[in-house]
Amino acid sequence: MVVGVLEVTLAMEGMDSLKGRRKVVKSLLGRVKSRFNAAASEVGGPEALASRDSAVLGFAVCGGDARLLNSVLDRILNFIEENADAEVVDSRLECLNLGDGEE
């Protein structure tokens, strides 16, 4: 089994309230979940959650082919860059091979 993970840091310039920030984050997470069938969550610590102008989001997919998962995560990143009301300032993608489960 292979697990692919993507961490994306967003900057939301001009965001004047936590309510507006939550709207942007929740909308983006929902669209990624439904479009790509990926697990998606805000993963920043308490200081990131309290910030009005940034957010750290995490995405995960699993399957048997690392190349396919890498492609899905690349498409998620492209979707975020094109559709978010925020700027992607950092991203990190990794695929973890958990072996075949036999010992």
N, CA, C and O atoms as a DFTB+ gen file, in Angstrom:
412 C
 N C O
     1  1       0.846      -1.178       0.000
     2  2       0.000       0.000       0.000
     3  2       0.892       1.243       0.000
     4  3       1.941       1.282       0.644
     5  1       0.446       2.241      -0.733
     6  2       1.163       3.511      -0.809
     7  2       0.221       4.611      -0.317
     8  3      -0.956       4.643      -0.677
     9  1       0.754       5.506       0.508
    10  2      -0.007       6.660       0.993
    11  2       0.683       7.916       0.474
    12  3       1.886       8.096       0.666
    13  1      -0.074       8.771      -0.175
    14  2       0.458      10.037      -0.659
    15  2      -0.076      11.173       0.191
    16  3      -1.272      11.239       0.472
    17  1       0.808      12.061       0.596
    18  2       0.398      13.205       1.414
    19  2       0.902      14.503       0.790
    20  3       1.980      14.552       0.197
    21  1       0.104      15.539       0.938
    22  2       0.440      16.863       0.427
    23  2       0.117      17.872       1.514
    24  3      -0.980      17.875       2.071
    25  1       1.088      18.731       1.809
    26  2       0.880      19.824       2.759
    27  2       1.027      21.125       1.981
    28  3       2.009      21.326       1.266
    29  1       0.041      22.005       2.126
    30  2       0.019      23.265       1.388
    31  2      -0.134      24.412       2.381
    32  3      -1.031      24.397       3.224
    33  1       0.742      25.399       2.276
    34  2       0.642      26.605       3.098
    35  2       0.101      27.731       2.230
    36  3       0.637      28.021       1.161
    37  1      -0.962      28.356       2.701
    38  2      -1.614      29.435       1.971
    39  2      -1.423      30.765       2.685
    40  3      -1.418      30.829       3.914
    41  1      -1.267      31.823       1.903
    42  2      -1.275      33.185       2.434
    43  2      -2.541      33.855       1.921
    44  3      -2.826      33.833       0.723
    45  1      -3.296      34.452       2.838
    46  2      -4.552      35.103       2.482
    47  2      -4.447      36.586       2.790
    48  3      -4.903      37.056       3.833
    49  1      -3.847      37.301       1.875
    50  2      -3.652      38.741       2.046
    51  2      -4.999      39.464       2.083
    52  3      -5.916      39.140       1.328
    53  1      -5.093      40.421       2.953
    54  2      -6.282      41.253       3.024
    55  2      -7.463      40.622       3.738
    56  3      -8.552      41.196       3.742
    57  1      -7.279      39.461       4.340
    58  2      -8.370      38.813       5.071
    59  2      -8.567      39.584       6.366
    60  3      -7.638      39.704       7.164
    61  1      -9.762      40.104       6.580
    62  2      -9.987      40.974       7.730
    63  2     -10.674      40.293       8.913
    64  3     -10.867      40.915       9.958
    65  1     -11.045      39.012       8.757
    66  2     -11.692      38.336       9.877
    67  2     -11.430      36.835       9.826
    68  3     -11.135      36.273       8.772
    69  1     -11.543      36.205      10.986
    70  2     -11.409      34.748      11.037
    71  2     -12.580      34.083      10.326
    72  3     -12.435      32.993       9.772
    73  1     -13.743      34.737      10.339
    74  2     -14.914      34.188       9.654
    75  2     -14.661      34.104       8.142
    76  3     -14.999      33.100       7.514
    77  1     -14.080      35.129       7.569
    78  2     -13.747      35.118       6.145
    79  2     -12.700      34.071       5.829
    80  3     -12.782      33.400       4.800
    81  1     -11.724      33.923       6.696
    82  2     -10.677      32.914       6.527
    83  2     -11.282      31.517       6.550
    84  3     -10.971      30.688       5.695
    85  1     -12.155      31.251       7.537
    86  2     -12.809      29.942       7.636
    87  2     -13.609      29.624       6.386
    88  3     -13.627      28.483       5.925
    89  1     -14.272      30.634       5.839
    90  2     -15.071      30.431       4.627
    91  2     -14.182      29.977       3.471
    92  3     -14.530      29.043       2.749
    93  1     -13.043      30.632       3.294
    94  2     -12.113      30.276       2.221
    95  2     -11.590      28.855       2.426
    96  3     -11.575      28.056       1.490
    97  1     -11.161      28.541       3.647
    98  2     -10.575      27.230       3.936
    99  2     -11.613      26.122       3.786
   100  3     -11.345      25.118       3.126
   101  1     -12.788      26.284       4.385
   102  2     -13.823      25.249       4.311
   103  2     -14.274      25.009       2.882
   104  3     -14.477      23.863       2.481
   105  1     -14.433      26.074       2.112
   106  2     -14.841      25.936       0.721
   107  2     -13.803      25.161      -0.074
   108  3     -14.148      24.253      -0.830
   109  1     -12.546      25.512       0.091
   110  2     -11.470      24.844      -0.637
   111  2     -11.365      23.369      -0.244
   112  3     -11.241      22.507      -1.113
   113  1     -11.414      23.077       1.042
   114  2     -11.333      21.687       1.498
   115  2     -12.495      20.864       0.937
   116  3     -12.293      19.734       0.491
   117  1     -13.687      21.413       0.956
   118  2     -14.857      20.707       0.440
   119  2     -14.756      20.422      -1.050
   120  3     -15.089      19.328      -1.503
   121  1     -14.292      21.415      -1.814
   122  2     -14.161      21.213      -3.258
   123  2     -13.105      20.166      -3.589
   124  3     -13.302      19.360      -4.498
   125  1     -11.986      20.165      -2.864
   126  2     -10.940      19.161      -3.114
   127  2     -11.446      17.771      -2.744
   128  3     -11.227      16.817      -3.490
   129  1     -12.126      17.644      -1.593
   130  2     -12.652      16.344      -1.171
   131  2     -13.589      15.758      -2.220
   132  3     -13.468      14.588      -2.582
   133  1     -14.513      16.564      -2.703
   134  2     -15.501      16.045      -3.645
   135  2     -14.920      15.804      -5.038
   136  3     -15.312      14.850      -5.710
   137  1     -14.018      16.630      -5.467
   138  2     -13.461      16.516      -6.824
   139  2     -12.437      15.394      -6.941
   140  3     -12.392      14.710      -7.964
   141  1     -11.612      15.191      -5.913
   142  2     -10.499      14.252      -6.004
   143  2     -10.639      13.040      -5.085
   144  3      -9.764      12.174      -5.084
   145  1     -11.710      12.956      -4.310
   146  2     -11.925      11.851      -3.381
   147  2     -10.700      11.666      -2.476
   148  3     -10.200      10.555      -2.299
   149  1     -10.241      12.766      -1.919
   150  2      -9.063      12.765      -1.045
   151  2      -9.470      13.200       0.355
   152  3     -10.428      13.953       0.529
   153  1      -8.740      12.724       1.339
   154  2      -8.916      13.229       2.698
   155  2      -8.300      14.627       2.740
   156  3      -7.223      14.853       2.189
   157  1      -8.985      15.560       3.394
   158  2      -8.504      16.939       3.420
   159  2      -8.843      17.567       4.765
   160  3      -9.941      17.384       5.292
   161  1      -7.874      18.318       5.319
   162  2      -8.081      18.933       6.621
   163  2      -7.137      20.109       6.798
   164  3      -6.094      20.195       6.150
   165  1      -7.525      21.015       7.689
   166  2      -6.596      22.062       8.092
   167  2      -5.689      21.454       9.153
   168  3      -6.173      20.917      10.150
   169  1      -4.376      21.532       8.948
   170  2      -3.443      20.809       9.804
   171  2      -2.494      21.707      10.581
   172  3      -1.633      21.205      11.303
   173  1      -2.626      23.003      10.452
   174  2      -1.751      23.915      11.189
   175  2      -2.035      23.830      12.672
   176  3      -3.134      23.451      13.076
   177  1      -1.057      24.177      13.482
   178  2      -1.204      24.174      14.931
   179  2      -2.099      25.314      15.401
   180  3      -2.666      26.035      14.580
   181  1      -2.228      25.481      16.708
   182  2      -3.113      26.504      17.274
   183  2      -2.803      27.923      16.791
   184  3      -3.714      28.722      16.575
   185  1      -1.516      28.234      16.623
   186  2      -1.172      29.583      16.167
   187  2      -1.619      29.795      14.721
   188  3      -2.024      30.899      14.357
   189  1      -1.549      28.756      13.900
   190  2      -2.000      28.872      12.508
   191  2      -3.512      29.000      12.443
   192  3      -4.036      29.740      11.610
   193  1      -4.217      28.289      13.311
   194  2      -5.679      28.363      13.318
   195  2      -6.171      29.740      13.737
   196  3      -7.244      30.169      13.314
   197  1      -5.403      30.430      14.557
   198  2      -5.799      31.754      15.028
   199  2      -5.366      32.869      14.083
   200  3      -5.754      34.023      14.262
   201  1      -4.575      32.530      13.093
   202  2      -4.089      33.534      12.151
   203  2      -5.153      33.836      11.097
   204  3      -5.801      32.925      10.582
   205  1      -5.327      35.112      10.782
   206  2      -6.294      35.501       9.756
   207  2      -5.704      35.468       8.359
   208  3      -6.445      35.440       7.377
   209  1      -4.383      35.471       8.253
   210  2      -3.787      35.647       6.936
   211  2      -3.005      34.438       6.420
   212  3      -2.297      34.546       5.420
   213  1      -3.126      33.278       7.097
   214  2      -2.462      32.085       6.581
   215  2      -3.187      30.829       7.048
   216  3      -3.956      30.854       8.009
   217  1      -2.924      29.725       6.341
   218  2      -3.500      28.437       6.703
   219  2      -2.597      27.336       6.169
   220  3      -1.958      27.489       5.127
   221  1      -2.553      26.222       6.899
   222  2      -1.810      25.048       6.449
   223  2      -2.829      23.934       6.271
   224  3      -3.537      23.564       7.207
   225  1      -2.892      23.400       5.045
   226  2      -3.858      22.361       4.710
   227  2      -3.129      21.064       4.389
   228  3      -2.032      21.081       3.829
   229  1      -3.745      19.936       4.746
   230  2      -3.170      18.633       4.457
   231  2      -4.138      17.796       3.647
   232  3      -5.351      17.856       3.847
   233  1      -3.591      17.015       2.730
   234  2      -4.385      16.154       1.854
   235  2      -3.733      14.782       1.816
   236  3      -2.507      14.680       1.848
   237  1      -4.540      13.723       1.750
   238  2      -3.996      12.373       1.701
   239  2      -4.819      11.504       0.761
   240  3      -6.043      11.618       0.691
   241  1      -4.120      10.632       0.039
   242  2      -4.743       9.636      -0.826
   243  2      -3.973       8.332      -0.629
   244  3      -2.796       8.350      -0.270
   245  1      -4.637       7.207      -0.864
   246  2      -3.930       5.931      -0.749
   247  2      -4.308       5.025      -1.906
   248  3      -5.372       5.166      -2.509
   249  1      -3.416       4.094      -2.203
   250  2      -3.629       3.161      -3.304
   251  2      -2.422       2.270      -3.467
   252  3      -1.618       2.121      -2.546
   253  1      -2.295       1.675      -4.641
   254  2      -1.217       0.741      -4.876
   255  2      -0.115       1.250      -5.780
   256  3       0.920       0.597      -5.911
   257  1      -0.309       2.403      -6.409
   258  2       0.650       2.905      -7.398
   259  2       1.116       4.310      -7.015
   260  3       0.332       5.259      -7.057
   261  1       2.383       4.442      -6.645
   262  2       2.923       5.730      -6.205
   263  2       2.850       6.776      -7.309
   264  3       2.585       7.946      -7.032
   265  1       3.084       6.371      -8.561
   266  2       3.023       7.351      -9.663
   267  2       1.625       7.929      -9.812
   268  3       1.472       9.129     -10.042
   269  1       0.604       7.088      -9.683
   270  2      -0.773       7.556      -9.783
   271  2      -1.102       8.517      -8.640
   272  3      -1.718       9.561      -8.857
   273  1      -0.689       8.162      -7.428
   274  2      -0.965       9.025      -6.275
   275  2      -0.232      10.355      -6.394
   276  3      -0.782      11.404      -6.057
   277  1       1.003      10.312      -6.870
   278  2       1.769      11.538      -7.088
   279  2       1.049      12.436      -8.098
   280  3       0.997      13.654      -7.926
   281  1       0.502      11.835      -9.139
   282  2      -0.242      12.583     -10.146
   283  2      -1.499      13.226      -9.556
   284  3      -1.804      14.384      -9.844
   285  1      -2.222      12.473      -8.732
   286  2      -3.429      13.010      -8.090
   287  2      -3.075      14.192      -7.195
   288  3      -3.759      15.215      -7.220
   289  1      -2.015      14.059      -6.409
   290  2      -1.618      15.147      -5.515
   291  2      -1.127      16.359      -6.297
   292  3      -1.364      17.494      -5.882
   293  1      -0.450      16.142      -7.418
   294  2      -0.056      17.256      -8.294
   295  2      -1.283      17.984      -8.823
   296  3      -1.304      19.213      -8.881
   297  1      -2.309      17.223      -9.209
   298  2      -3.542      17.852      -9.714
   299  2      -4.258      18.620      -8.609
   300  3      -4.839      19.674      -8.865
   301  1      -4.222      18.101      -7.382
   302  2      -4.809      18.822      -6.248
   303  2      -4.086      20.148      -6.055
   304  3      -4.728      21.184      -5.884
   305  1      -2.760      20.125      -6.079
   306  2      -1.980      21.350      -5.916
   307  2      -2.298      22.347      -7.031
   308  3      -2.481      23.534      -6.760
   309  1      -2.366      21.887      -8.266
   310  2      -2.720      22.772      -9.384
   311  2      -4.110      23.354      -9.210
   312  3      -4.328      24.537      -9.473
   313  1      -5.062      22.523      -8.765
   314  2      -6.425      22.993      -8.530
   315  2      -6.437      24.104      -7.479
   316  3      -7.120      25.114      -7.651
   317  1      -5.691      23.923      -6.405
   318  2      -5.633      24.926      -5.344
   319  2      -5.029      26.219      -5.876
   320  3      -5.546      27.305      -5.614
   321  1      -3.930      26.103      -6.627
   322  2      -3.276      27.301      -7.168
   323  2      -4.205      28.076      -8.098
   324  3      -4.152      29.305      -8.139
   325  1      -5.050      27.375      -8.839
   326  2      -5.929      28.028      -9.802
   327  2      -7.245      28.502      -9.209
   328  3      -7.858      29.423      -9.750
   329  1      -7.700      27.901      -8.112
   330  2      -9.056      28.169      -7.627
   331  2      -9.161      28.765      -6.232
   332  3     -10.247      29.179      -5.826
   333  1      -8.085      28.818      -5.504
   334  2      -8.164      29.332      -4.132
   335  2      -8.155      30.854      -4.124
   336  3      -7.521      31.494      -4.964
   337  1      -8.868      31.417      -3.161
   338  2      -8.821      32.858      -2.927
   339  2      -7.645      33.166      -2.006
   340  3      -7.759      33.947      -1.062
   341  1      -6.510      32.531      -2.306
   342  2      -5.304      32.663      -1.511
   343  2      -4.116      32.284      -2.386
   344  3      -4.272      31.690      -3.453
   345  1      -2.931      32.638      -1.912
   346  2      -1.706      32.321      -2.641
   347  2      -0.998      31.145      -1.979
   348  3      -0.817      31.128      -0.761
   349  1      -0.595      30.160      -2.787
   350  2       0.196      29.047      -2.269
   351  2       1.624      29.551      -2.074
   352  3       2.287      29.940      -3.035
   353  1       2.095      29.542      -0.826
   354  2       3.444      30.021      -0.540
   355  2       4.425      28.880      -0.292
   356  3       5.638      29.080      -0.345
   357  1       3.903      27.681      -0.020
   358  2       4.771      26.529       0.184
   359  2       3.947      25.266      -0.002
   360  3       2.747      25.249       0.271
   361  1       4.604      24.206      -0.470
   362  2       3.935      22.912      -0.573
   363  2       4.971      21.814      -0.411
   364  3       6.146      21.981      -0.738
   365  1       4.508      20.705       0.096
   366  2       5.375      19.544       0.289
   367  2       4.577      18.298      -0.037
   368  3       3.489      18.101       0.504
   369  1       5.101      17.454      -0.912
   370  2       4.423      16.248      -1.359
   371  2       5.324      15.049      -1.081
   372  3       6.531      15.089      -1.322
   373  1       4.711      13.980      -0.568
   374  2       5.500      12.782      -0.291
   375  2       4.616      11.550      -0.445
   376  3       3.451      11.559      -0.045
   377  1       5.173      10.494      -1.026
   378  2       4.497       9.205      -1.117
   379  2       5.258       8.210      -0.256
   380  3       6.474       8.060      -0.382
   381  1       4.532       7.538       0.612
   382  2       5.125       6.578       1.540
   383  2       4.700       5.173       1.152
   384  3       3.505       4.881       1.101
   385  1       5.663       4.296       0.879
   386  2       5.365       2.911       0.559
   387  2       5.359       2.125       1.858
   388  3       6.388       2.009       2.524
   389  1       4.216       1.591       2.216
   390  2       4.082       0.879       3.480
   391  2       4.300      -0.624       3.320
   392  3       3.992      -1.391       4.232
   393  1       4.818      -1.046       2.192
   394  2       5.123      -2.451       1.981
   395  2       3.894      -3.263       1.637
   396  3       2.793      -2.727       1.504
   397  1       4.093      -4.559       1.494
   398  2       2.978      -5.423       1.101
   399  2       2.262      -6.047       2.280
   400  3       1.322      -6.818       2.091
   401  1       2.686      -5.733       3.489
   402  2       1.991      -6.225       4.673
   403  2       2.431      -7.597       5.132
   404  3       1.954      -8.073       6.162
   405  1       3.328      -8.254       4.403
   406  2       3.803      -9.584       4.797
   407  2       5.097      -9.450       5.589
   408  3       5.918      -8.575       5.316
   409  1       5.263     -10.317       6.561
   410  2       6.495     -10.304       7.357
   411  2       7.257     -11.583       7.189
   412  3       8.321     -11.751       7.785
